[in-house]
Amino acid sequence: MTTLRWPAGRRQSRAISAPLPVQPLLSLLAVLALVMLPFWARLPLWLSLLLALLLTGRAALALRGLKQPPAWVLVLVALLVGRLLAGTYSTLAGRDGGTAMLLLLVALKTLEVTRRRDALLLLLLGYFLTATQFFFDQNVGTALYTLLCALALTACVTLWARPGGAPSHIRPRLALRRSGLLLLQAVPLTVALFVLFPRPDGPLWQMPVSSSTSSKTGLGDSVEPGTVSSLAQDDSVAFRASFQGALPAPEDRYWRGPVLEGFDGRRWSLRPSGLSSPQARGSGAVLNYRLTLEPSGQPWALALDVPINVPAGLRVTSNLQLIAPEGVNTRRQFDLQAVTHFQYGQDAPAEQLALDSYLPAGGNPRARALAASWSGLTPAVRVQAAYRLFQTSGLQYTLNPPLLTSDSPVDELLYVSRQGFCEHFASSFAYLMRAAGVPARLVTGYLGGTVNRSSGGQPYLIVRQLDAHAWAEVWLSGQGWVRVDPTAAVSPARLQGGLAAALPGSVSALDARSGLIPALRLRLDALQNAWNQWVIGYDFARQQSLLARLGLGEVGGARYVLALSLLLFLGVLPALWVRARRGGEPLLLAYRELGKRLRLPMGTSETPAEYARRACALHPARADGIQAVTHEYLDLRYGGGEQTSPVQIRAAQVRALRKRVRRV
């Protein structure tokens, strides 16, 4: 008679000292490498190489059957590298430093894996690492990649969570099929919780971002020659705008950013402006749109010129510039209203007008003389004269103008090089206006945008960094601040067709309007925009609107609670159905009938071998039958390895086991 007797202490020591199966361990390391892969591009090169060395080193130790390094070595490495990371990121409490430290600890933990529980702990950390990818980006690609990581991690869990331990040989296709089934069971419950679970009116928490490593793109708080033209080389998305109704005309697509009033002769800079609610009198239709800002690390909310409402989370300055005080460090959405024909600033204070009329002494004698020749004209006619100058002087719009190195950059542009970009023309125009006694300032932002009609619904605008633009504003008595864009005088195509139309030989590859690749990019962007609107942008207001349309009332109401309970029940039904259909469960129930007949229930955490040993001790006369039934159950359930998985166990085998249990 074969017995199932393993002394407890001996069995425990064997479980600890027995080497882990190599194939499942290598699979675990491969899955962790897959999870870490997106982070390596964001980490310092030395840390990426260290992580790769730790993972490959653990794989080499497993293949050669060598011992892991002692714990004190791992602690020393963690302390030394942690000190380096604290110096690199300034802090380990932020997003970048904290994630880098977590990656290091997970990689070091792989060198401590000696038991199954260590492997399961690493898999749990792998799920957490997968979720941290959303700290950096929340686009569709990130979501699909995290889903792939979850599939691989769950497949690895099905190997290590087996009652008999991880098998020595694995079948990846079978493990992935089981993982996919588990994830599919979770889909209905996930959708129900996403749609109906109460959403707060604002974020639950915010992840601090290290200032030394946070990316800052787009417009800054100052402009000098070459500042805006450098952005024209970047085709990354700055923001998207979805309108209710028709899109604004191309000549009205001015997106207002920083308003620069300080000037030192070459550089325009931002001056402190008070937070107020200036009155803008608009004519024409009011445009309602949703603005989706990409992370920039800057506080500017690039609103259509000019905004007439201030959404929650934004402030407006006295210069009609919308700002987010905490900065746009994550993708953010705002519902805005705008008018494109407006008047404001008629009552501008004298102190501001004096600031906007200031010119440093010296420099640009020809420009000063020209402006002085307009002194007999009214301010409005002076503006027209300067505009005609830019129309008729043979100036050229170019992405690569020559450097303005002299002490008189305006004279050099207008009379020598005659080549510039939008910031050159706007800066020179504002200089001429101040020299002519007309208050003027520089406004930076974006002009235009690519219309995307690939979404199948309402078209929307994609505004990229290459659409960055600068223009001037002049103050006229009785009219207030008036927009004047001298670039439109030099290159009217820039106003109507964007940068690609104005410079077809330089940036056509960046902003092409036809062809297979541009069409594919637009379709992918339409997918991203839908993801932003319905997943990332599904906030408290959208949830309340959806509940109202469905007739469920407010969150917490009786109809809401009833619908949530019903959907949660329907969400777990697929998992319950699969559980009921699994062959392993009836087989286990058949074996548990042995405990009912012996009046000795099987413990919830008790293995069949442990139960058989206990039952034989209490019922020695039935020991042979108990052992035989236990062996048959183990052979059916685990004896054939992957070939006799619970799904493959037939009902006839379950009935045969029940008959043998009754004989006992």
Buried (B, 14 or more C-beta within 10 A) or exposed (E): EEEBEEEEEEEEEEEEEEEBBBBBBBBBBBBBBBBBEBBBEBBBEEBBEBBBEBBEBBBEBBEEEEEBBEEEEBEEBBEEBBEBBBEBBBBBEBBBBBBBBBBBBBBBBBBBBBBBEBBBBBBEBBBEBBEBBBBBBBBBEBBEBBEEBBBBBBBBBBBBBBEEBBBEEBBEEBBBBBBEBBBEBBEBBEEBEEBBEEBEEEEEEEBBBBEEBBEEBBBBBBBBBBBBBEBBEBBEBBBBBBBEEEBBEBBBBBBBBBBBBBBEBBBBBBBEBEEEEBEBEBEEEEBBBBBBBBBBBBBBBBBBBBBBBBBEEBBBBBBBBBBBEEBBBBBBBBBBBBBBEBBBBBEBEEEBEEBBBEBEEEBBEEBBEBBEEBEEEEBBEBBBBBBEBBBEEEBEBBBEBBEBEEEBBBBBBBEEBBBBBBBBBBBBBBBBBBBBEBBBBBBBBBBBBBBBEBBEEEBBBBBBBBBBBBBBBBBBEEBBBBBBBBBBBBBBBBBBBBBBBBBEEBBEEBBEBEEEEBEEBBBEBBBBBBBBBEEBBBBEEBBBEEBEEEEBBEBEEEEBBEBBEEBBEEBBEBBEEBEEEBBBBBBBEBBBBBBEEBEBEBEEEBBBBBBBBBBBEEBEEBBEBBBBBBBBBBEBBBEEEEEBBBBEBEEEBBEBBBEBBEEB
